[in-house]
Amino acid sequence: MDLLNPLDAAFLALESREHPMHVGALQLFDLDTAHGPSSVAELCDNIMSVTDVQPRFRRYPSRVLGGFSSLSWTHCEHVDLDYHVSRYAVPNPGGMHQLRDIVSGLHSALLDRHRPLWQSYLIEGLSDGRLAVYTKTHHALMDGVSAIRLMQRTLDVDPDPTRLGVMWGETRPRSISSARGRRQPRGLPTAVSLATGALAAGRALISRNLPAPLSAPLTMFNVPIGGARRIAVRSWPLARIHAIRQTTGTTVNDVVLAMCSAALRSYLLEHEALPEAPLIAMVPVSLRSEADADADGNGVGAALCNLATDVADPADRLARIADSMHHSKKLLCQLPEFAALALSALLMAPIGVSMLRGFPPLPRAPFNIAISNVPGPRTPVHLGGARLDAVYPLSFPFEGQALNITLTSNADNLDFGLVACRRAVPHLDRLVTHLDDGLAELEKATT
C-alpha cells in the first residue's frame, strides 16, 4: 500500500459526477506509412495482444476504514484488459464529427475506482482509413507532462516496427544518463514549510504586481458545470507560430496564449459577453527537472497570465501577454520548490473550495480559463509502423471553469484539444474557428 501525496489525493477527493478528474488524449495513426500491419484490424489485434501490465497501471485507490479512497494506492494482481482496452467503430460517414461525438461521451464518464484508473479505446471505421486511439488516465495517476513523456517512449521514431509499445505495457529500459540525473525522493513538506512557502510566495506575488487570485472578471465560462463534456480539436503548423515568435522576440507559448486570447475575445463578443477587465489564464508550469519529467503523480506549478482581452490590437495584445507570462514564470523559477508549490496551491485553493459541498459560489473567479502547453515529440513517431498524425490532449474543466484548452507539439504541428461543459459552452467549434482567425491576425499584425 502506497500513500498518495497531497496533490494527488486532492484530485481523488474532489472528484464527483460533475467533476471527472481524468486527463485524456486522442491519437490518430496513419497506416499508409506502415511497414508492418497492413490493416487497422491487424494493428488493433496486435495492440490488444500486449498483456504484460506495468506497475503504474495496476494502481487503484485503497478503501481505508471502509470509506475513504483518497489516501493510498493498492496494486491489482490481475488487470482485466478486456475491460481496460476496448474496440469501437465510428458510425457512417466516419468523419471527425462522428469521432468527436464518441470521444466526447467517453471523456464524460468517470473511471471505476474499483479498478486501475485508466482505459484505452481503439476506434476503427474512419473514412480516411486511420486508426484513432483515445486513452484516459486519472490525474492522480500522472500529470499531463508524464503522460506525454510516456507516450513518446512507447512510440518509435523508426517506421520499421521492431517492437510494439503500448501505454500500459511499455518496457523500454531507462537510459543510464537519465537515471544519473534523477533526484532522490524526499519526504513530504511539513505544514510549517508549506505555510512558510505560502507566505514567501504571497509576498512575491504582491511585490511583482502580478495577477492575484480572485481578481479575474466573471464571464460566461465561470459558472457551475455539469458532468457532460464536448470536445473540439484542430492542428496548426508550428512554422507559422515560429515565424511570429522570431519576428516579435516572444516565445511559442506567448504566441499560443495570444491565439487563445483572440479566440476568447471574439467568442465573447459574439455573445455580447466580453468584460471590460482582461481575462486571466492559469498556465501550468512544470517544476520537474528533465530527469523527473516522467515520474508518477503531479509536479506542476500554476502561473497566472493576463490575456489582455481588453486590447483590440493583436500585436499590442501579444506584447502584454508576453510581459505577464515572463514575470509569472520568473517568479516560479526563482522560488524554492516548496514555495513554488505553495504558491500554486494558493492560486488553486479557491477552485477546491468551490467544489466542496455546501459552499456557495465564489463572488469572483480565481482565473477564467486553464491553458496548458505540453511539449510533445519533436520528430515523427510511429505505432507498429503507423505514423502518429495527431495527438490531441484532452484535460478537464474545473467547477466555475467551463472551458479548458490544452495543446501539445507533434513533429511539425501544434495539436489543440478543447474540452468544455456541454451545457455552459455552446458551439465549441466556433472557438476553433476563432483560434484560426487569431493566428491569421497575428501574422498580419507582425509582418
N, C-alpha and C positions, 0 to 999 in steps of 0.2 A: 504494500500500500504506500503510495507516494503522496505527500502533501502538495496541494496547489499553492502557487504563490498568490499574493493578494489580488493582483490584477486579473489573473486567470480565473480565480474564484469569483470575482465580481461579474465576469461575463456569464458565468453559470447562474449566479444568484439573481441577476437582474432579468434573465430570460423569461419570457411569457409568450402566450399565443400571439399577442400583438407585437412582440419584440423578439423575433428569432435572432439568435446571435451567432449565426454561421456565416462564413465567407465562402465564395464560390468562384469558379472560372469556367467559361465556355470556350473550348478549344475547337478549331476547325482544321482538319487534316486533309491534304490533297493527295490522293493515291496515284495521280498521273505521274508523280515523281518517284514512285516507289520502285525499288529493285527487288522487293520481297513479295508480300502478299498481293495477289492480283485482284482482290475484291474487298469491299467493305466487310462482307460477311466473314471472309477468311481472317482479316485483321481482328475483327471482334472475337472470333473463336480463339485466336492466339492470346489476346489480352485476357480473356476470361479463364484461360488455362493456367495463369500465374496464381498459385495458391499459397505461396510462402509469404505470410503477412509479418511485416516488421513490427517491433515492439511499440512504436509510437501509435500504430493503427490498431492496437489491441486494447487501448485505454478506454475506460468508461467511468463515470462518476460513482464512487462508493456511496452507499447509504449509511450514514452514521446515526446511531441512536434511533434507527427506524424511519428517519425522515430526511435529515439534512443530506443533500447530494452535491454540495459545492465546496467540500473541504479536502477531499483526497481522491486519488485515482485507484481503480482496481484494474488488473490486467486480465483480459479474457483469454481463456485457454483455447477455445475453439471459436473462430470467427466464421460466421455463416456468410460466405462470399456470394451465395445465390441471392441473399438479401442486399448486401452492400454493393454489388456490381450487377446492374440491370441493363437490358436492351430495350430500347424504344424505337418507334418508327414515326417519322414525320408524315402527317396526312397530306394528300394531294392539295395543291400542286407541288408541295415540297420546297417552298421558298423560305426566306429568312423570317417572314412574318409568322408562318406556322411554327418555325423553330423557336422564335421568341415567345410565342404563346405557351409552348410546352415548358420551356425553361422558367418562365415567369411563375407557372404553377409549382414546379419543383422547388424553386427558390423560396416560395412562400411557406413550405411545410417544415415543421420542426423536426430536428433529429431525435431519434429514440434514445433516451438516456439509459435504457437498459442494455444498449449495445454500444460498441465503439462508435465514436462521434464523427462518422464520415460516411459518405455514399458517392458512388460514381455511376453515371448513366451513359451508355453508348447509344447514340441516336443516329439511326440509319434513315434512308429514304429521301435525302436531299436531292433535288433535281439536278444539281451540278455534279453529283457523284461523290461529294466529300463526306467524310465521317465527322460528326460532332460528338464531343465528349464534354459532358457537364459534370463537374465534381464539386462537392461542398464538404467543408470540414468546420467543426465548431471553433470559434475564435479562441476558446480556452485551450485548444489543442495546438494551434500555431497561429502566428500573425501573418499578414499578407506578404511580408518580406521572406519569411521562412517558407511559405507556400510556393512562391515563385522560384526561390532557390532550389527547392525540392523538385519542382517541375523541370528546371534546367538540367539537373543531374540525371533525371530519368529519360531525357531525350538525347538523341545522338546528333552530332554535327555531321557525321558521315551518313549519306543516304543509303549506303550499303549496310543492311541490318545484320550486325554481328551479335546483337542481343535485343531483347525486348524489355525495356524498363517501364514499370508502372508505379504509380504513386505509392500504393500500399506494399509493393514488393521490391522497392529499389534497394539494390545491394552493392552499388559501386563503392569500393573502399575509400575512405577519406585519405587524401594525399598527406605525405609527411609534412610538407610545408604548411598546410592548413592546420594540422594538429599542433605544430610548434607554437603557432600564434594564438592558440586558444587560451583564454583566461581561465584561471582556476575558479570553480564555483565558490561563491561567498554566501555567508548567512544572510537571511532576510533582514532588511533595515528595521531598527527598533522604532518605537513610537517617538522617542526623543529625537532620533536622527531625522525622521520624516518631518517632525514639527520644525526642527531647525532648518531643514531644506526648504520647507514651505515658506518660512519667514524670509530666508535669503532670496528665494525666488520671487516672492511678492514684492520685496523692496526693489529688486532689479527690474521687475515689470513696470513699476511706477516710475523709476528713475529714467528708463529708456522711452517713456511716453508711448508705449505700445498699446494695442487694443486690449482692453480689460474684460474679464468675464462679465456677463450681463450688460454689456454695452451695445450689443447688436440690436438693430431695429427689428420689430416684429414684421414678418412677411407672410404670404400665403403658404410658405413652406413650414413655418414654425407653428404647427398645430398638432393636436393629438393624432396619432396614427393607428390604423388597423393592421392586421397581420397579412393581408393580401398584397402582393407585390406586382409591379410592372417593370419590365426591363427594356432598355434600348441600347444598341451597340453600333459602333462605327469606327473605322480606321482612317488615319491620315498619314501621308508620307512624312517621315522625320526630316527630310531635306527641306521642306517648307518651314518647319519650326526652326531648324538650324539657321536658315537664311535670315530670319528675323532676329534670332539671338545674336548672330555675328554683326548685323547692322546696328543693333541698339546697345550692344555690350551687356546684355542681360543673360539669363540662364534659360535652359529648356523649360524648367519648372515655372519660371516667371511668365514665359510666353503661354504655357498651358493655362496658368491661372488667369491670364488676360483673355484667352479664348473663352474660358468659363464665365468670367465676369461679363463679357459682351453678350454671351448667350443668356445669362440670367437677367441682365438688363433688358434685352429685347423681349424675353418671355414675360417678364413682369409688366413691361409697357403694354404688351398685347392685352394683358388682363387688367390694365389701368390700376396696377398694384405696386408700382415702383416707389419705395420710400425715399424721402429726401436724404436721409443719412445713408452712408455706404454700407453695403453688406459686408459681413465679417466671415471669413472661412477658417475652419480648423484644418490645418495641414499636418498630417502625421509626419514625423521625422524619426528615422531610425537612430537609436542610441547605441547600436551594436557596432563592434569592430567587424572588419571583413571576415575574420575567423569565426565570429559568433553569429553571423547573419542567418545561419540555418538551424539555430538552436531551437529547442522546444519552447512553447509558451510565447510570451509577448515581451518585446524590448523596444517599444515605440514611445517617443515623446510627442507632445502636441504643441504646435505653434499656431498663433492667431495671425491672420493676414487681412489687411484692409483691401477689399476688392475694388474700391474706387468706382462703384457702380453709379455714383452721382456725377461722374465726369463723362462728358459726351465724346471728347476727342480720344480715339483709340491709342495714339502714341503717348499722350499725357497719362492715360489710364495705366498703360504698361509701365511707365516710369514710376508711378506712385506705388503700384503693386510690387515692383522690384525692390524699391526702397523699404517698404514694410516687411517684405519677406526676408531681406538681408538682415535687418535688425533683429527680427524674431529668431532666425536661425543662429545668429551670432550669440544671442543671449543663451540659448540652449547649449551651444557648444562650449561656452566659457564656464558654465556652471559645473560643479562636480556632478557625477552621475546621479547620486541620490537626490540632489537638489533639482536636477532637471526632471527626474521622475515625480518629485513632489510638486513642481510647478505644473506638470502635465495633469496630475491628479487634481490640483486646484482648479485648472481650467475645465476639467471634465466633471467635477463634482456636481454642479447644478443639473447636468443631464441625469446622473444617477439618482439624485433626489427626486426629480420629476417622474421617475419610473417606479418609485415606491408607492404602494397602495395607500390611499388616504391623504396624500399630499396634493394640494391644489396646484394648478398650472403656474409656471413661473411668470412674473409680471414682465420680464424682459428675457430675450433669448441670449444664452451664453455665446452663441455664434449662430450663423444662419445655415451653414452647409459644411459638410466634410468633403474635401477634395484631396485625394491621395494619388501620388505618382510613385509607382513601384518599379524599380529597374528590372528589366527582363533580359532575355537572350539577345546578344549583340550580333549574332550571325544566324543564318537559317538552321533550324534544328528539325529532327525527324523522329517519328514513332514507327518502328518497324519498317523504315524506309519511306513512309508517307510524310511529306513536308508539313510543318506547322504553318498554316496560312495566317491564323489569327488566334490570339488568346485574350478574351475579354474578361477582365476581373470584375466580379460582382460582390459588393460588400453589403452592408445593411444600413438603413436609416435608423436614427435614434428617435425616442419619444420627443416630439416637438421639433424634429428634423426630418421632414418627409421626403427628402431627396439626398442621395449620395452619388458622387462622381468619383470613380476610380479608373486609373489608366496604367498601362504598362508598355514598355518598349518591346518590340518584337522584330529583330533584324532591322529592316529599313522603315518600319512603320511604328506609329503610336496607336495602340488599341484602347478605345474608351468603352467602359461599361457604366451605364446609368441605372440605378435602382431607386424606385420611388414607391411610396404608399399609393396603392391603386386608386384609392378614394380621393386623396388630397391633391394629387398632381395630374390633372387631365392632359391628354395629348402630349405624352412624353416625347414622342418623335419630333415634335416641334423644337424641343431643346437641342436635338441633334442637328437639325437644320440651322438653328441659330449658332451652334458651335462652328459649323462650316462657314457661315456668313462672318462670324467674328474673326476667323483666321484670315479670310479674304480682306476684311477691313484693315487688319494689322499689316498685311502685306502691302496694301495700297498706301497706308499712312507712314510706312517706314522705308519706302524705296524712292 
